[in-house]
Amino acid sequence: VIPAIDETHNSELRSWVDSANTPTTDFPVQNLALGLFRVMNGRARPGVAIGDQILDLTAVVDLKLLDGAEARLVEACASDGALNPLLAAGPEQMRSLRSALSLLLRDDSAQGRTAREHTATLLVPTVDAELLVPVRIGDYSDFYTSIHHASNVGRMFRPDNALLPNYKWVPIGYHGRASSIIPSGEGVHRPSGQTRDDSRALPVFGPSRRLDYELEVGVIIGRGNALGAPIPIASADTHIAGLCLVNDWSARDIQTWEYQPLGPFLAKSFATTISPWLVTLDALAPFRVPLATRGPDDPAPLAYLDDASDRSHGGFAIELSVWLTSAPMREAKRAPFLVSTGRYESSVYWTPAQLVAHHTSNGCNLRPGDLLATGTVSGPTPESRGCLLERTWRGSEPLTLPTGETRRFLEDGDEVSMRGRCERPGFRPIGFGECRGIVSG
Ligand code: CA
């Protein structure tokens, strides 16, 4: 499916919400990212990010500024307390809601002029809202799609055999834990667990001493599939609602001791932070690109993972960055330290459509709101490595922060913030907002 670019992507569009017209915002009127928020512990409400404000969709429906199927979907999401009913409705419904929201937030439409008269009712400043996990995530699967990450980690642990022989054939993944997925801003407790750093000593139980983050992109599933009915790769995009950012917090010392033979378990399941806004596949249409990681000598994907439009448009042009602020930096009011910056499309070997096709190829059913994460997105250069394990090469090359502190792994009080931004000439840049968490002991 070739993504469709329409009037909602027109770079000339401006919003009557002034902050949406600033060049640096992640949320111009061309984005229309969807989320869930509440104010002062009230009910969870569906909303749209617009500049530094949230358009309250329940208020939009109450004022009858949306009607028909779109209004009923908003009401269903409001009573459900999650965006799942919209995701389940499918890509056509999501696209018609996007068109209606674009008209409502533009400054040159009749709908926009009417909405503007109700600014005080319709808008909530984002700083005054609590942003929630936007969808009810039934299942979470985490992949290993960055070939640079897989090669780096392989080199650390298996110098002679960095990339395992299945890597270029199978999108490797494991089943993660959905219950511990938390919204951006919620604190992360340092996990305790069993470790054995010294193979001559006995294992011990205690707080992790090698706590790490993992920069990942999340794929939120829209319409699901029936058990036993695989999703063909050619229609995989119609089952993807959109993307978000994911921090798959990881305890490396627990992981090293527990992961053989069945893979990650308690080293990963204590917390996973996601960014609060679902950036829809429609919003991302202008930023579809081929992946840059497959070489001429690489094997062609097996037929169930191969599709012409996925080859030409399966990737997303996203610049990703990770920022760290230590407690002393925060006290000294220093700016966050840029730990890494890289690009999604030049890091990963498998596209989101390939992940969907592979995940369902055995008949496994995906459901609306399921989360598939890419795995750590590391690029080819040291500056683009998406976790501290790689960035400091297992702690052997510590980072120096502006305060003179050094980091091998995360310390208590460290705040990790991830950002993602899409730019392409001729189009308005859009972003994902923040995926942030502070570590406490
Ligand atoms: Ca991961």
Residues whose N, C-alpha, C, O or C-beta is under 5 A from the ligand:
A	BS01	CA	D142 F143 E214 D248 G375 T376
